[in-house]
Amino acid sequence: MSLHDVEIDALNGGPADLAQYKGKAVLVVNVASRCGLTPQYAGLEKLHQQYAERGFTVLGVPCNQFMGQEPGTHEEIAAFCSATYGVTFPMTEKTDVNGEYRHPLYAGLVGTPDAEGHTGDIRWNFEKFLVAPDGTVVARFSPRTEPDAPEVTAAVEAVLPA
């Protein structure tokens, strides 16, 4: 599976057009507004800004499957992220990352192991997947791994196209 071939809508409606990320590195993160890990939005935005000019983006994927921690509408999610954390990176529609209705995007991501060898279901909000410019998944990071952790920045820098 290539990230570029997946169809998903943007948070603000209409197709997210993941093909626009061909040739870029992308960190795909399932996000939530009412989670203990929600402050990671600040680190994700910082990472996005730090590497954007070198062909990198964060892609946020709101999900309400973990204790209902993303209950808002698309408009409420966008307003919260912008006002609270200054988020400028793109976000998709709210979607399922696990279970019977798992979105095809996550069906293609969950086979990638993290540093501890975990594959399969997403464990919690803010699990991170690094996708290389060719659309292949090259790394997975646990929800508690901060966006500015050395292992995340090293992995991002290793796949930057520019």
Order of alpha helices (4+ residues) and beta strands (2+ residues): beta-alpha-beta-alpha-alpha-beta-beta-alpha
